[in-house]
Amino acid sequence: MLDVAITLASRGRVGSGGVDLRGAIYAPLYDGMQRCITAGTGRDAWTARFSMAGKTGTSEIEGTRRTVGWFLGFTPVDEPRYAIVVMQPNARGAEAAAIARQALEILM
């Protein structure tokens, strides 16, 4: 998943996917990732200190009532320097987003 975050952050220039994510066709993807942070399930990753784009998720562990929350993102949006993936057991995606913000605030 970190490779995916790096590929997204670099618009395909870095990462093992070998895809070119530059161009207007990909604008909705990046807009959605920014909105996830400003108004969606990734709100807990938002900070006034820097811009971020990302995606949250919550996976159920099959056969149990437990979950794993995850967050994938990059910052700053216009010239990404950092990509991040957080997986948090017994949590939801919003909680993983908060952990990502805390880690990136230390780096930035």
Z-matrix of the N, CA and C atoms (Angstrom, degrees):
N
C 1 1.455
C 2 1.533 1 110.89
N 3 1.329 2 116.85 1 -30.71
C 4 1.463 3 118.22 2 176.86
C 5 1.520 4 110.31 3 -64.95
N 6 1.322 5 117.60 4 -36.42
C 7 1.460 6 120.62 5 176.05
C 8 1.530 7 110.55 6 -61.26
N 9 1.313 8 117.38 7 -38.73
C 10 1.464 9 121.62 8 176.77
C 11 1.532 10 109.70 9 -63.24
N 12 1.327 11 116.86 10 -45.26
C 13 1.472 12 120.76 11 179.70
C 14 1.529 13 110.65 12 -61.26
N 15 1.334 14 116.90 13 -42.06
C 16 1.461 15 121.06 14 179.00
C 17 1.527 16 110.39 15 -66.13
N 18 1.312 17 117.36 16 -42.14
C 19 1.464 18 121.42 17 178.24
C 20 1.527 19 110.75 18 -61.12
N 21 1.326 20 116.97 19 -44.58
C 22 1.466 21 120.65 20 178.59
C 23 1.522 22 110.90 21 -64.86
N 24 1.324 23 116.78 22 -46.32
C 25 1.467 24 120.56 23 -178.01
C 26 1.521 25 112.09 24 -60.92
N 27 1.331 26 117.11 25 -37.10
C 28 1.465 27 121.01 26 -176.92
C 29 1.528 28 112.74 27 -92.03
N 30 1.327 29 116.36 28 5.20
C 31 1.469 30 121.71 29 -177.24
C 32 1.526 31 110.95 30 58.07
N 33 1.339 32 116.04 31 31.63
C 34 1.448 33 121.60 32 176.22
C 35 1.513 34 115.67 33 92.24
N 36 1.330 35 118.12 34 -4.11
C 37 1.462 36 120.16 35 -178.83
C 38 1.530 37 112.00 36 -72.40
N 39 1.345 38 117.17 37 -27.48
C 40 1.462 39 122.54 38 -179.77
C 41 1.520 40 107.24 39 -126.38
N 42 1.314 41 116.63 40 146.99
C 43 1.456 42 121.00 41 -179.76
C 44 1.512 43 109.79 42 118.71
N 45 1.313 44 115.14 43 167.96
C 46 1.459 45 118.64 44 -174.04
C 47 1.524 46 113.79 45 -90.65
N 48 1.330 47 118.10 46 -0.71
C 49 1.456 48 120.47 47 -176.44
C 50 1.508 49 115.34 48 -72.80
N 51 1.335 50 117.87 49 -25.82
C 52 1.449 51 120.83 50 -179.71
C 53 1.518 52 113.90 51 61.75
N 54 1.342 53 117.30 52 34.45
C 55 1.462 54 121.48 53 179.95
C 56 1.518 55 109.72 54 -113.58
N 57 1.299 56 116.59 55 153.04
C 58 1.459 57 122.19 56 176.52
C 59 1.524 58 107.57 57 -105.19
N 60 1.320 59 116.27 58 109.76
C 61 1.462 60 120.97 59 -177.30
C 62 1.524 61 111.99 60 -101.57
N 63 1.324 62 116.32 61 21.46
C 64 1.465 63 120.28 62 175.77
C 65 1.518 64 107.82 63 -92.10
N 66 1.289 65 116.64 64 143.20
C 67 1.454 66 120.35 65 177.97
C 68 1.518 67 111.39 66 126.61
N 69 1.318 68 114.41 67 159.46
C 70 1.465 69 121.47 68 -174.43
C 71 1.524 70 113.11 69 -62.28
N 72 1.320 71 117.66 70 -28.13
C 73 1.468 72 119.65 71 -177.62
C 74 1.536 73 111.54 72 -62.46
N 75 1.335 74 117.30 73 -25.81
C 76 1.459 75 121.03 74 -178.21
C 77 1.526 76 112.99 75 -94.04
N 78 1.330 77 117.94 76 -3.54
C 79 1.466 78 121.18 77 -179.93
C 80 1.531 79 112.59 78 -55.72
N 81 1.337 80 120.34 79 -42.62
C 82 1.472 81 119.32 80 178.78
C 83 1.533 82 113.10 81 -61.47
N 84 1.311 83 117.69 82 -34.62
C 85 1.458 84 121.22 83 177.35
C 86 1.525 85 110.54 84 -61.68
N 87 1.319 86 116.67 85 -50.26
C 88 1.458 87 120.87 86 -178.44
C 89 1.526 88 111.86 87 -70.01
N 90 1.325 89 117.68 88 -36.86
C 91 1.466 90 120.59 89 175.35
C 92 1.524 91 110.32 90 -61.92
N 93 1.325 92 116.82 91 -42.88
C 94 1.455 93 120.80 92 179.12
C 95 1.511 94 112.26 93 -64.32
N 96 1.322 95 116.76 94 -37.83
C 97 1.463 96 119.80 95 178.67
C 98 1.528 97 111.09 96 -67.46
N 99 1.318 98 117.55 97 -34.71
C 100 1.462 99 120.35 98 175.97
C 101 1.528 100 110.46 99 -70.42
N 102 1.337 101 116.90 100 -42.07
C 103 1.468 102 120.18 101 178.94
C 104 1.521 103 111.90 102 -65.50
N 105 1.318 104 117.69 103 -30.38
C 106 1.465 105 120.76 104 175.75
C 107 1.532 106 109.66 105 -55.99
N 108 1.338 107 116.46 106 -38.41
C 109 1.465 108 121.54 107 -178.35
C 110 1.522 109 111.54 108 -79.57
N 111 1.316 110 117.65 109 -39.37
C 112 1.467 111 119.75 110 -174.71
C 113 1.519 112 113.76 111 -84.04
N 114 1.339 113 117.64 112 -28.39
C 115 1.468 114 118.35 113 -174.04
C 116 1.523 115 114.09 114 -145.13
N 117 1.321 116 117.56 115 4.99
C 118 1.462 117 119.36 116 -175.19
C 119 1.515 118 113.11 117 -115.03
N 120 1.311 119 114.93 118 -151.60
C 121 1.460 120 120.78 119 -176.01
C 122 1.520 121 112.78 120 -70.12
N 123 1.326 122 117.66 121 -13.09
C 124 1.459 123 121.54 122 178.14
C 125 1.516 124 114.29 123 -95.61
N 126 1.335 125 117.45 124 15.62
C 127 1.478 126 121.08 125 -178.03
C 128 1.528 127 112.75 126 -53.35
N 129 1.325 128 117.26 127 -30.38
C 130 1.462 129 119.39 128 -178.97
C 131 1.522 130 112.72 129 -71.38
N 132 1.324 131 117.87 130 -7.64
C 133 1.462 132 121.73 131 174.43
C 134 1.530 133 111.17 132 -90.26
N 135 1.323 134 117.66 133 -12.32
C 136 1.472 135 120.60 134 -176.06
C 137 1.518 136 110.80 135 -67.76
N 138 1.320 137 115.26 136 140.84
C 139 1.455 138 122.89 137 173.54
C 140 1.525 139 108.09 138 -147.49
N 141 1.304 140 116.35 139 149.10
C 142 1.464 141 120.75 140 177.41
C 143 1.526 142 111.54 141 -75.78
N 144 1.315 143 117.49 142 -13.19
C 145 1.464 144 121.37 143 -174.52
C 146 1.525 145 113.83 144 -74.58
N 147 1.345 146 118.35 145 -29.58
C 148 1.466 147 121.15 146 -178.63
C 149 1.520 148 109.06 147 -160.96
N 150 1.334 149 115.32 148 160.69
C 151 1.466 150 120.32 149 179.45
C 152 1.523 151 109.45 150 -87.70
N 153 1.330 152 115.06 151 148.56
C 154 1.457 153 120.12 152 -179.96
C 155 1.520 154 109.11 153 -144.01
N 156 1.328 155 115.24 154 150.28
C 157 1.455 156 122.09 155 172.38
C 158 1.523 157 106.78 156 -126.19
N 159 1.326 158 117.15 157 145.94
C 160 1.455 159 117.98 158 -178.37
C 161 1.504 160 113.55 159 -171.97
N 162 1.317 161 114.38 160 -177.48
C 163 1.451 162 123.27 161 179.24
C 164 1.517 163 108.78 162 -146.17
N 165 1.325 164 115.97 163 137.18
C 166 1.457 165 121.06 164 177.17
C 167 1.524 166 109.64 165 -106.97
N 168 1.302 167 114.95 166 165.78
C 169 1.448 168 120.95 167 173.85
C 170 1.511 169 110.08 168 -162.78
N 171 1.312 170 114.98 169 157.39
C 172 1.456 171 121.54 170 174.55
C 173 1.516 172 107.26 171 -132.16
N 174 1.319 173 115.43 172 124.38
C 175 1.467 174 121.04 173 179.55
C 176 1.518 175 109.00 174 -112.67
N 177 1.313 176 115.38 175 138.70
C 178 1.454 177 119.95 176 174.39
C 179 1.520 178 108.73 177 -90.50
N 180 1.318 179 115.84 178 139.41
C 181 1.452 180 120.58 179 176.46
C 182 1.522 181 107.01 180 -82.78
N 183 1.325 182 115.30 181 117.76
C 184 1.462 183 121.03 182 -173.67
C 185 1.532 184 111.55 183 -54.75
N 186 1.313 185 114.65 184 135.70
C 187 1.454 186 121.03 185 177.83
C 188 1.516 187 114.47 186 79.78
N 189 1.339 188 116.54 187 3.99
C 190 1.463 189 120.47 188 178.93
C 191 1.521 190 108.84 189 -131.70
N 192 1.296 191 114.77 190 176.54
C 193 1.466 192 119.89 191 174.17
C 194 1.521 193 110.49 192 -103.69
N 195 1.338 194 116.57 193 13.53
C 196 1.459 195 121.60 194 -176.96
C 197 1.532 196 110.65 195 -92.54
N 198 1.322 197 114.11 196 159.08
C 199 1.463 198 120.58 197 179.46
C 200 1.524 199 110.61 198 -128.87
N 201 1.317 200 114.74 199 165.75
C 202 1.462 201 123.09 200 170.29
C 203 1.522 202 106.15 201 -128.62
N 204 1.317 203 116.43 202 122.13
C 205 1.458 204 120.85 203 175.87
C 206 1.517 205 108.85 204 -92.94
N 207 1.331 206 116.17 205 140.80
C 208 1.454 207 118.57 206 179.29
C 209 1.525 208 110.82 207 -136.78
N 210 1.309 209 114.98 208 156.07
C 211 1.456 210 123.08 209 176.93
C 212 1.515 211 107.61 210 -143.13
N 213 1.322 212 115.78 211 137.28
C 214 1.456 213 123.59 212 176.55
C 215 1.523 214 106.23 213 -128.38
N 216 1.334 215 118.42 214 130.33
C 217 1.459 216 119.02 215 -179.46
C 218 1.507 217 113.89 216 -163.93
N 219 1.336 218 114.34 217 -179.38
C 220 1.458 219 121.26 218 177.00
C 221 1.522 220 109.95 219 -151.86
N 222 1.339 221 115.01 220 159.38
C 223 1.462 222 121.89 221 -178.10
C 224 1.518 223 110.24 222 -155.94
N 225 1.320 224 118.76 223 155.44
C 226 1.459 225 128.04 224 -21.67
C 227 1.530 226 110.21 225 -66.13
N 228 1.286 227 115.96 226 157.36
C 229 1.465 228 121.43 227 -172.33
C 230 1.524 229 112.51 228 -60.85
N 231 1.330 230 118.00 229 -47.15
C 232 1.462 231 120.72 230 -173.67
C 233 1.529 232 113.91 231 -73.25
N 234 1.314 233 117.56 232 -33.00
C 235 1.466 234 122.31 233 178.76
C 236 1.519 235 108.18 234 -139.94
N 237 1.331 236 117.59 235 76.25
C 238 1.466 237 120.69 236 -173.85
C 239 1.528 238 113.45 237 -57.82
N 240 1.325 239 114.60 238 133.97
C 241 1.468 240 121.78 239 174.54
C 242 1.523 241 111.01 240 -115.21
N 243 1.333 242 116.34 241 -24.66
C 244 1.454 243 120.18 242 -176.83
C 245 1.523 244 110.85 243 -132.02
N 246 1.315 245 115.37 244 138.27
C 247 1.460 246 122.35 245 169.94
C 248 1.520 247 106.49 246 -117.30
N 249 1.332 248 116.41 247 148.40
C 250 1.457 249 119.54 248 -175.89
C 251 1.525 250 110.86 249 -145.37
N 252 1.315 251 115.25 250 145.91
C 253 1.459 252 122.52 251 171.65
C 254 1.513 253 107.01 252 -134.03
N 255 1.323 254 116.13 253 130.65
C 256 1.466 255 121.74 254 177.51
C 257 1.520 256 107.79 255 -125.35
N 258 1.319 257 116.20 256 131.54
C 259 1.465 258 122.04 257 171.92
C 260 1.522 259 106.53 258 -123.15
N 261 1.328 260 116.32 259 124.56
C 262 1.462 261 121.88 260 -175.84
C 263 1.524 262 109.25 261 -122.99
N 264 1.341 263 117.80 262 116.02
C 265 1.463 264 119.46 263 178.27
C 266 1.526 265 111.37 264 -65.62
N 267 1.307 266 115.56 265 151.93
C 268 1.464 267 122.72 266 176.85
C 269 1.530 268 111.60 267 55.20
N 270 1.322 269 116.28 268 40.65
C 271 1.466 270 121.12 269 -177.28
C 272 1.520 271 109.15 270 -144.39
N 273 1.315 272 113.96 271 178.48
C 274 1.459 273 121.93 272 175.12
C 275 1.532 274 107.23 273 -114.97
N 276 1.347 275 115.87 274 169.90
C 277 1.455 276 120.78 275 -177.82
C 278 1.513 277 114.30 276 -57.98
N 279 1.325 278 117.12 277 -36.24
C 280 1.465 279 120.61 278 179.78
C 281 1.521 280 111.28 279 -61.38
N 282 1.307 281 116.68 280 -36.46
C 283 1.468 282 120.25 281 179.08
C 284 1.532 283 110.62 282 -69.60
N 285 1.309 284 117.87 283 -37.84
C 286 1.462 285 121.32 284 175.80
C 287 1.528 286 110.27 285 -65.28
N 288 1.337 287 117.48 286 -36.26
C 289 1.460 288 121.54 287 177.72
C 290 1.529 289 110.81 288 -62.49
N 291 1.309 290 117.07 289 -40.36
C 292 1.468 291 121.21 290 178.67
C 293 1.527 292 110.78 291 -63.74
N 294 1.309 293 117.37 292 -39.06
C 295 1.469 294 121.09 293 178.01
C 296 1.523 295 110.08 294 -65.41
N 297 1.330 296 116.95 295 -40.93
C 298 1.468 297 121.15 296 177.96
C 299 1.524 298 110.36 297 -60.77
N 300 1.327 299 116.92 298 -44.89
C 301 1.477 300 120.17 299 178.60
C 302 1.511 301 110.55 300 -59.06
N 303 1.315 302 116.83 301 -46.67
C 304 1.472 303 120.47 302 -178.73
C 305 1.524 304 111.00 303 -59.78
N 306 1.329 305 117.30 304 -44.17
C 307 1.472 306 120.65 305 179.95
C 308 1.524 307 110.78 306 -65.15
N 309 1.326 308 116.96 307 -44.39
C 310 1.464 309 120.01 308 -177.98
C 311 1.519 310 112.27 309 -70.13
N 312 1.313 311 118.22 310 -30.89
C 313 1.469 312 119.66 311 175.48
C 314 1.522 313 110.93 312 -62.75
N 315 1.322 314 117.75 313 -32.86
C 316 1.459 315 120.73 314 177.03
C 317 1.540 316 109.58 315 -69.26
N 318 1.332 317 117.32 316 -42.38
C 319 1.470 318 121.51 317 -178.97
C 320 1.510 319 113.29 318 -70.24
N 321 1.333 320 116.18 319 -38.03
C 322 1.461 321 119.90 320 -174.69
C 323 1.511 322 110.14 321 -84.21
